[in-house]
Amino acid sequence: MARIDAAIAERAGQQLGLITFDQLDGIGCTPAMRRARVRQGTLVPAGRRVLRAAAVPRCWEQRVLALALDAGPQAVVSHRSAAALWGFKGIAPGAVEVSIPGNRRHHAFEGAVHRVSTLVPDDVRRRGLFTLTSPTRTLLDIAARLSPRQLEGILDHGVREGTLCADEVASRFAGLRGSGRRGVAKVEGLLQDGLDGPRPESWLERELLSILDAAGVPRPQLQVELRLPSGRLVRVDGLYFDEGVVLELDGHGSHATRRERQHDAERASGLVALGLRVVVFTYEDLTERPDYVVRTVLAHLDGDSLNRMCAWRAHLVQ
């Protein structure tokens, strides 16, 4: 008995405290032994054919893995569960969902089991303990449930972090054009500009406007072209004309190479030389610290604007 318990502990310890009936059979734990441990409370049901070591606390990842193990070897974590595991922006852990190919039915002990017609090899990835749908397939599966704003946030964040490949997403969704599948048109609409992928700046600009609108702060003029004293043309993300305040969003201060940093420093110095004040907000500022963004903008708009109808206006590119 001690040998069986040690084997159960070892196997369950590799699977967030979970063990399947087939795995119990494989280590010599008979159905009678299994039922005895359930009666004793050392093992508790976590699925129709999955048990959990009672000493191991429950968590969301464990619930997802339990459903995947219970649904069989062809099951893959999918939909919102896969989105949370991939770190999709705005998708928090909580949903418990898997997919199985074909018409086989499975009555879930907890969560949802989706039946899908096909799961090609490119649609499946391995991430730690989980077999799950690829980021692109995951986006395809959940697109219909999301608003355009949510989709844009996921696309921008995914491309930025390297989780999603814009070319792959565009190709996959273009191949489904006219299929009637819900969500395809939404994603294609975000990619219809023919770019390599979504522009993080465009989403950040909309996020900035949303934050300012919610706080009742006036909007800046977006994408204004200026000519620096050196003659170089630059486009600033936002500009408050009367106050002479430039808002830059993330991309102009994040370069890593020496040449790019030099380029950014020259740009900032040129804007200051025109008599403009430059305020930089990062991606994290806009997504995690909206109150800071509002306070900072108001601080620069408040007080004596010096009626900045001054020389810098001559540098506007018409």
N, C-alpha and C positions, 0 to 999 in steps of 0.2 A: 504494500500500500504506500509506503514511504517513497518507493521508487516511482510509482505512478504520480504521486503528488509533486515530486521534484521535476518530473518530465512535463507535467502540466504547467508548473510555474515557469520553467525555462521557455516553453513554446509561447505561452501567453505573454511573457515578458518581452517577446519580440514583436508583439502585435497590440500594443497599448492595453494589455490585460485580456485580450480576446483569444478564444480558441474555438474551432469548429468541431462539429460531431465527427467529421471525417478525420480530422487531426487527432481527436481523442481515440478513435479506433486505431489509428496508426501507431500510437504509443502504448497500445494494449489496455486502454480503459474501456471496459465493456459497457453496454447500455445500462446494466444494473449498477455498476460502479458510478457511472455518470449520474443516474437518478439519485443515488445515495448522496452524492456531493451537493446536488441541488436541494435535497431535503435538509441537509445539514447547513446549507446557506453559504458554503465556501465557493460555490459557483452559482451565478444567477443568470437567467435568460437575457440575452441581448439581441436575439433574433430567433427565427424558427429553428435554425440549426446552428446557432452560435451562442456560446456562453461567455460570461465575463467573470474574471476572478473578483470576488466580492471585496477584496482588500484594495483593489485599484479604483481610485475615484473616477467618476464619469466625466467626460469632456466632449466637446463638439467633434473633434477629430475622431474620437473613439466611436461615436454614434455613426459617423459617415463610414468608417472602416467596417463596422459591424454590418451595415446594410450591404456594402459591397461584397463582403465575405458570404453573407447569407444568400445573395442573389446569384452566386455561382461564379465560376472562373472566367466567364465571358463578360461579366459586369464591369463597367467603368464608372468612376465618379464623374458626374456631369452637371450641366446647368449651373444653378447658383452655388452649389457646393464646389464645383470645379472653379468657378469664377473667384470664390473666396480663397481657395488654395493657391490660385495663380496671382492673387493680390490685385484683382481688378478694382479700380478706384470706385469707392462708394458701395461695394458689395461686402458686407460684413458676414462673418461666420454665423450660421444659424440654420439655414436650410439643409436638409439631408436628402440628397437626390443622387440616383445612379441611373444608368441606361444599360439595357441589354438588347443585343441584336435579335432580329427575327420576331416570331409571333409567340414565343414562350411567355406564359404568364407567371408572375411572381407576386404573391400577396405579402406586402412589406409588413414586418413587425413594427417598424417605425420609419417614417419618411415616405418618399415617392420613388417608384420604379417606372422609368419611361421605356417604352418599346420603340426601337428605331429600326428602320429598314436596313441600313448599312452602317458599319463602322470600319472604314478603310484604315490600313496601317498608319497613314499620315494623320489620322484623326486621334490617335492614341499616344499618350506619353506616360512616362514613369516619373514620379516625383516623391522621393522618400518611400513611405509605405504604400503610397496610393498609385493605382493605375487610373488615369483620368483622361478626359478629352483634352485635345490640344487647345491652346489659347484661341486659335482661329475658330475651331469647331465649337468651343464654348461660347464665343461671341455670337456665332450663328444660332446656337440653341436658345440664347436668352434675349436676343435683339428685340423680339416682338414684345417682350415684357417691359422694355425700358423706354423712357422718353428720349427724344433727340438730344436733350441736354445731358442726360446720363450717358448715352452712347458716346457723345463727343468727349466727355470727361474720361471715359474708359479708353477710347482710342488714343487720345492725346497722351494720357499717362502711360498706357501700354507701350506706345512707340518710344516715348521718352525713356522708359525703364528697360526697353529691349525685350519685353514680354511678347509684344505683338509686332509683326512685320507688316508695314503698310502695304507693300506690294502683294504679299500673300493674301491679306484681307481683301484688297481690291480685286484680285484675280478670282478668289473663291466666291465672292458675292456677285461679281459680274457673270460668272458661270451659272448662277442661279436666277439671272434676270428673266422675268416672265414666267417663273415657276409657280408663282402664286404664294410662295412661302412668305409668311409674315415676318417683317423685320428687315427683309432684303432692301426694300426701297429706302428705308430710313438710313441704313448704313451707306448705300450708294449715294444718297443725297449729300452726305457729309464728305464724300470723296469725289464728287462730280466735277470739282475744279480742275481735275487732271493733274494734281500734284503727286509727288512721290508718296505723300501721306498727309495726314492732317497737320496743320501748322499749330504748334503749341501756342505761338503768340496770338493767333486769332481766338483761341479758346480763352487765353488769359485776359485778352481785352474784354471779352464778354463777361468773364468772371469779375473783372474790375468794375465794369459798368453796373453789374448786378449788385455788387457790394455798395457802390456809391448811391445807386437808386434807392436801395433799401434804407439807407441812412439819411436820405434827403439831401445829399451833397451834389452840387452841380457837376455835370459831366464835362470832361475835357474834350477838345477836338482830337480825333484819332488820326494817326498816320500822316503827320504833317512833315513836309519836306523843307529843309533849311540848308543854306549854304554856309559852311564854316569860313572863318577868315582865311584859311588856307586855300579856299576854293573848292574844297571837297563837299559833295552833296551827301547829306544824311537824312534819314527818315526817323523821326521820333515817334514813340508809341502813343504818347498823349501830350497835349499842350494846353495849358490855361493861358490864353492870349494876354488878358489884362494884367494878370499877376506875373507873367513871365516864368511860369513853373512848368518844367518838363517832367513827365512821368515815364520811366523806362521799366519794362516788364521782363525781368529775369534774364533774357537772352544776351543782353549787352554787358553783363558782368561775370559771365560764367565760363569764359574760355580758359583753356589750360596751357596753350603753348605761349612761349615768350613773345612771338610775333603778334599773336592775336591779342594778348594782354596789352602790348604796346599800342596796337590799333585802337583798342577800347579806351585807353588812357588819353590818346590824342583826341578821340571823339568827345570824351567828357570835358577835356580842357577847352576844346573849341566851343562847346556849348556854353561853358562858364564865361569864356571870353566875349561872347555875345551879350552877356548880362543876364543869362538865364540861370535859374536854380534847377538842379537836377536831382530828382528823387527816384531811387531804384527800389522796386518791389520784386521779391523773388517768388517763385512758384509756391514755396512753403508759406510765405506771407499771405498770399491770396487764398490759399486753400485751408490754412490752419489758423491764421491770425487776422481775420477780417476787421476786427475792432482796431487793431494796430494800424491797418491801412487807412481806415476812416480818420483816426486821430491824427495821423501823419499828414494826410492831405489837408485836413482842416487847419492844422498848425501852419502850413505853408500858404494857405489862402487867407488866413485871418490877419487882421492888423494892417499895417501900412504896406500896400502893394506898390507904393512909389509911382502909381499910375504908369506902369511900365510901357507906355507908348513911346518906346525909345528905339535906339539904333538897330536892335535885333530884328525889328519888323522888316527892315530893308533886306534882310537875308532870307525872307520867305520865298520859296520857289513857286511861282504862279503856274 
